């Protein structure tokens, strides 16, 4: 990614999940063949199997996707690469965005289901019981 | 994505993920997550272990230590003490804070001063730690809990120190993990053959099925292997160290995962916008 592109992005955003350093290049598109927006490799900083595998699964669910795979190139580099190849009806960025949105929707469903279940209270509950 | 229907038509009968809580105790929760993929269930497991923020002692300034244990040994023991992190959201990460080193916005100060003046052994426990913020106290199980032993003192021994507890995640150090363990199981009868057992004589005798098997129908041993089957029922049980409630660990775990995804999505949009500004088009 060129320096010019970097400067267009606003100042580093801080979120809870990122350890230690201030970041400004969470996501990077690794250059591949020119003008081919159907195949891309996204390099995500400070991410691992937690995001990689679930995202890979979600992207692969999309019928417009020919290939999606992820790898962590080196264990001591906090970095995860995710490769997307799509049909020419869409673009890799679009598919990536859809994958992320789908996973967000899925997680939201899980959170809501969990919260509903907790407030429903239809389970064995014992406030004081600890370490039997 | 329509999770109530059949997204992409390829999920077949999937009706969207659901959760059934089986048991909720003060320090543990067990639930069944169904109709999701293994990767999603595993993300939840991973995020609960390593990415739910808690408070733990991170820096120790020792003023006096005439005990039998070395300074660094005591500092390490202090780090492992769980601190009630129910209000962890009110504390910032030190790296996000505007202060130069640490302040009350991004840390909790705990002090300890114990001296043994009697002839018998005096024990120093997590209960001797005095917090400057009542919301963040070392975890006490119940009235009978005597606290976590830090060191034992003989007559004349003294320990005086100041601890700085900070917010963090277990990805950096396991002391920040809110859980002591997560049990994760699917397919207790091994119908999918993801597990390969070492068998001496009789598989049934040597590998008794787990408790979760009671919740599934026993498979017909003559049934042909279904090579298309995918795991879709996950038995998860997590036990906390006491710093967070078990139900909060699960929901905060999912929230962390959502935050991560949202952040990546935002970055992707930015990347896309910066490309579209570039009139030459796709030029990397």
Interface residues (C-beta under 8 A of the other chain):
Chain A: X1 X2 X5 X8 X9 X10 X13 X14 X15 X16 X17 X18 X19 X20 X21 X22 X26 X27 X29 X31 X32 X34 X35 X36 X37 X42 X44 X47 X48 X49 X50 X51 X53 X54 X55 X56 X57 X61 X62 X63 X93 X96 X97 X100 X101 X102 X103 X104 X105 X106 X107 X108 X109 X110 X111 X113 X114 X115 X117 X118 X122 X123 X124 X125 X126 X127 X128 X129 X130 X131
Chain B: X1 X3 X7 X8 X9 X10 X11 X16 X17 X18 X19 X20 X21 X22 X23 X24 X25 X26 X27 X31 X33 X36 X37 X39 X40 X42 X43 X44 X46 X47 X50 X51 X53 X93 X95 X96 X141 X142 X168 X169 X171 X172 X247 X250 X251 X254 X255 X256 X257 X258 X259 X260 X261 X262 X263 X264 X265 X266 X267 X268 X269 X270 X271 X272 X273 X274 X275 X277 X278 X281 X282 X283 X284
